[in-house]
Each structure stands twice: as C-alpha cells, then as structure tokens.
Amino acid sequence: MRLLLGSGGLITPERREAWKNELNDFLGAISRVTFLPYAGGDYTAYMKRVAELDLAAGRKVEGLHEAKNLLAEIVKAECIFVGGGNSFRLLADLYRLNLLGAIQERVRAGIPYLGISAGTNMACPTMKTTNDMPITYPPSLGALGFIPFQINPHYFTGAVHYESPAGLTKYGGETRDDRLREFHEMNDTVVVGLTEGSILRIEGNRASLRGTSFCRIFRKGQPSEDRSTGSDLSDLL
Amino acid sequence: MRLLLGSGGLITPERREAWKNELNDFLGAISRVTFLPYAGGDYTAYMKRVAELDLAAGRKVEGLHEAKNLLAEIVKAECIFVGGGNSFRLLADLYRLNLLGAIQERVRAGIPYLGISAGTNMACPTMKTTNDMPITYPPSLGALGFIPFQINPHYFTGAVHYESPAGLTKYGGETRDDRLREFHEMNDTVVVGLTEGSILRIEGNRASLRGTSFCRIFRKGQPSEDRSTGSDLSDLL
C-alpha cells in the first residue's frame, strides 16, 4: 500500500510547502485526485479552500460528493484524498455511503491514499485517537485499517493555554498526553502522536517521517519515544 | 429535580472555594454523597484526589464502585455525585452496569445530583458536546437527560496555544467554537458553553449561573449570547 498521511495544522506557508513537496514526490505523474470532503460541513466551501491552499499541488481535484455513482468513481480513481474536519461525521458518512470496502479494495490494489487530519485518522484501525467532538454517532469506531497503529493528528506536547479577556489562561482540562494515557488505559494499540506539519509516508513495508516536525510514539506501559523528521518508522508496520 | 453542574477546571483555590460554597448551600444538611468515579481510570487514586481537594466540602464520600450491590446503593443514596475524567468511559460504564434508569428514577424523585465535567455532560440529553477522546464505544451517546440542553464543559473562547520548545505555539486544529459550530451543523439542541469555574444550579423550573465566570449560549443559526455569574437561566429549561 502507498499512503501519505498529514497531521494537519496547515496554517503556515512553510507547512503547506512541505506538504506539497512531499505530495509531488509521492504522486509523481498522477494528475487527478478524487477528494472526499465528508469531514467538512459545507462541501462547496471546503473544495474552494482546498483549491485556494493548493493542497493537491496543481492537480485536478474531483469531489466525490459530486459524482453520480460514488462506487464507480472510486473504482476509476487514480488516487484517493480524504480531507480533514470532523472525524465522527466522516466515518458516519463512509458507513452510510458504503464506501469503506471499495476504498480498502482500491488502496490495497495499489492506488495512493492521501489523508489530512481526519483523513489520516481513517487510515488507522479505529478513530479512537481523534481530537474531534462526537457530533454524530457512527455505527462503529472501526476505520479503514491500512496501518496497524493509531495516529493522533495535531499532536502537541505540554499544557494548553487559551485566549481570554485576561490574556492567555492555562486550561484546566486534560492535556493531549492525558487523553492518550486514557486511550492506553482501555486499548493496547501503539499511538503515533503526529505533530502539526508532520507527514507519515508509507510504501509497502517502509514508513518514514517527513514534513516540518517530529512525532512521539506511545506504547502502553512504556516511556514515549520521539523521532525527528527524516526518521525511519518501518518498525511500526 | 435538583442539579449542581460544575464545568470543571478546579485547578485554582478560588474555583474550588466557589464550588464548595455552592455545594454547601445546595446540599445543606446532607452529610453523605454517593460518588461515581467511572470516568477515571484508577478509582482509588481518584477517590484520594476527591478527598485531597475536598470536593464534597467535608461530607462523607462513598465510592459506588466499592458497593456490593450497585443498584441497592443508588436506591439508598442521599445524593449522587458523578466525577470527571473520560465521558466515553463513564457513559459506557453506566450502560454496562445498568445504572442509568436507577439514577434517573432517584434524581427525578428529588435527591440532588452533582456533576463535574464528564459528570455534568451526563445530565444532558446526550454526550455529544464532550471534549473527550473516544477511547471506548458506548452503546449510545444518549445520557441521563435531566436538562433539555447540552453543556460543553471547560468551555473557552478564542484560539488555543500549546507549550512547545519554541514557546507558545498557535494550534492549527479546530477551536472550541469551531467544534460547537460543527455540532450545530448536525444537531439542533441549544448548547451552554460553561467556562471553567462556572456552575449551573437547577432546582425545579429555576436555573442560574454560579461560580467564578460566565457562560456562552449557542443556538443554531443565531449569534451566541453571554451571561455572567448570578444570571438567571430558567428560560433554557
């Protein structure tokens, strides 16, 4: 399988450039991507934003939601790109539209899969390491399962501070590390905390970290381990 | 019904004092609280923390998890106190242990219900406005339904910044307001964003905001509305 999984957080030109460079290298001559905007609320606005940010690096972006026959469109797709937004809404739609099996079949047959944020979570065994709000209830948390570990997109270390009239105020709820500790209180799967701007590139039995930052690997009952951009991650496959 | 619903974020002495003062006024002579620690991972550690922070203001705190017959314990409870942690784990346990009906019956019969954070989310129609990670999959997102609106605990306005080696860095994922907007893209229910330190007190058809801060009311398709501590919220019931 060939996967390019971005953490998201493409709010800086540097991170967007890194994503586009990696995408160009990964996709090569493929000039058309089939884009799934289901994590977003307003598909038209979302497609416009993808174009404005040039997230497919000049390639033709065809929204799957505009196709008459979704499954036929997946069958002829050269590349599948699943965008970010709310992961619960995305997975609920993948089930509702009966798309999981068709996407799995195509990606296992070799076409590239691109994900950002929620789209990256979909490549994992489940969506249990999402940061999103459960605004809807998918029939299962089971996702596409292209990789054997979980990814936490938009991962960050340390405490959270929020803007308030009194200036930056420390948040009193769980940190991201608290939440991932809770995940391992109920699950055994390895989690890769993918910092914003980071990209995981997987080809067959090879995986490596690309993009602008590092990742942190969480294994149940063990200290976490950091790896910097350029590192090999094939041992996790 | 009588409900005292705290947002959480009891990391400052000022907020803890406000919670205890309100709890004393609300519970009066009741000297024993039945505490549900199921949102936490380690019940013993959690009970210790509740004692250390004195979250029941000197009252006897009996952990429901230590009872031989959970339902019998609920029947004789003078007050039910549901603590914070992970809302998915909490609700999954309430279903697994078959506790929802018994708690609903007792609270509807008049015993006080106290909630903090995840415990506050349980008083809502659903847990769809939680901030927690879906580390487990409850059979439904439907919760105790004591109030007709949703609460987002630990609510804050504005952008998030996280600690990093480079100092405070702006988070590139969704803000809390983004997440609540997503909620209203798929749901119609009113949401009260309960800032940290805020407490919602409900008695029969009267509701008011207590504690140290304000709340923000989100109605689908309308501008949000702020109310300060001391405000009446009975119109939301």
Chai-1 contact restraints between the chains, C-beta under 6 A:
chainA,res_idxA,chainB,res_idxB,connection_type,confidence,min_distance_angstrom,max_distance_angstrom,comment,restraint_id
A,G9,B,G172,contact,1.0,0.0,6.0,A-B,restraint_1
A,I11,B,G172,contact,1.0,0.0,6.0,A-B,restraint_2
A,G41,B,E185,contact,1.0,0.0,6.0,A-B,restraint_3
A,N86,B,E182,contact,1.0,0.0,6.0,A-B,restraint_4
A,K128,B,P134,contact,1.0,0.0,6.0,A-B,restraint_5
A,K128,B,I135,contact,1.0,0.0,6.0,A-B,restraint_6
A,M133,B,R179,contact,1.0,0.0,6.0,A-B,restraint_7
A,P134,B,K128,contact,1.0,0.0,6.0,A-B,restraint_8
A,I135,B,K128,contact,1.0,0.0,6.0,A-B,restraint_9
A,I135,B,E182,contact,1.0,0.0,6.0,A-B,restraint_10
A,I135,B,F183,contact,1.0,0.0,6.0,A-B,restraint_11
A,I135,B,M186,contact,1.0,0.0,6.0,A-B,restraint_12
A,T136,B,M186,contact,1.0,0.0,6.0,A-B,restraint_13
A,Y137,B,L141,contact,1.0,0.0,6.0,A-B,restraint_14
A,L141,B,Y137,contact,1.0,0.0,6.0,A-B,restraint_15
A,H154,B,G173,contact,1.0,0.0,6.0,A-B,restraint_16
A,F156,B,Y162,contact,1.0,0.0,6.0,A-B,restraint_17
A,G158,B,Y162,contact,1.0,0.0,6.0,A-B,restraint_18
A,G158,B,E163,contact,1.0,0.0,6.0,A-B,restraint_19
A,A159,B,E163,contact,1.0,0.0,6.0,A-B,restraint_20
A,V160,B,V160,contact,1.0,0.0,6.0,A-B,restraint_21
A,V160,B,Y162,contact,1.0,0.0,6.0,A-B,restraint_22
A,H161,B,H161,contact,1.0,0.0,6.0,A-B,restraint_23
A,Y162,B,F156,contact,1.0,0.0,6.0,A-B,restraint_24
A,Y162,B,G158,contact,1.0,0.0,6.0,A-B,restraint_25
A,Y162,B,V160,contact,1.0,0.0,6.0,A-B,restraint_26
A,E163,B,G158,contact,1.0,0.0,6.0,A-B,restraint_27
A,E163,B,A159,contact,1.0,0.0,6.0,A-B,restraint_28
A,G172,B,G9,contact,1.0,0.0,6.0,A-B,restraint_29
A,G172,B,I11,contact,1.0,0.0,6.0,A-B,restraint_30
A,G172,B,E196,contact,1.0,0.0,6.0,A-B,restraint_31
A,G173,B,H154,contact,1.0,0.0,6.0,A-B,restraint_32
A,R179,B,M133,contact,1.0,0.0,6.0,A-B,restraint_33
A,E182,B,N86,contact,1.0,0.0,6.0,A-B,restraint_34
A,E182,B,I135,contact,1.0,0.0,6.0,A-B,restraint_35
A,F183,B,I135,contact,1.0,0.0,6.0,A-B,restraint_36
A,E185,B,G41,contact,1.0,0.0,6.0,A-B,restraint_37
A,M186,B,I135,contact,1.0,0.0,6.0,A-B,restraint_38
A,M186,B,T136,contact,1.0,0.0,6.0,A-B,restraint_39
A,E196,B,G172,contact,1.0,0.0,6.0,A-B,restraint_40
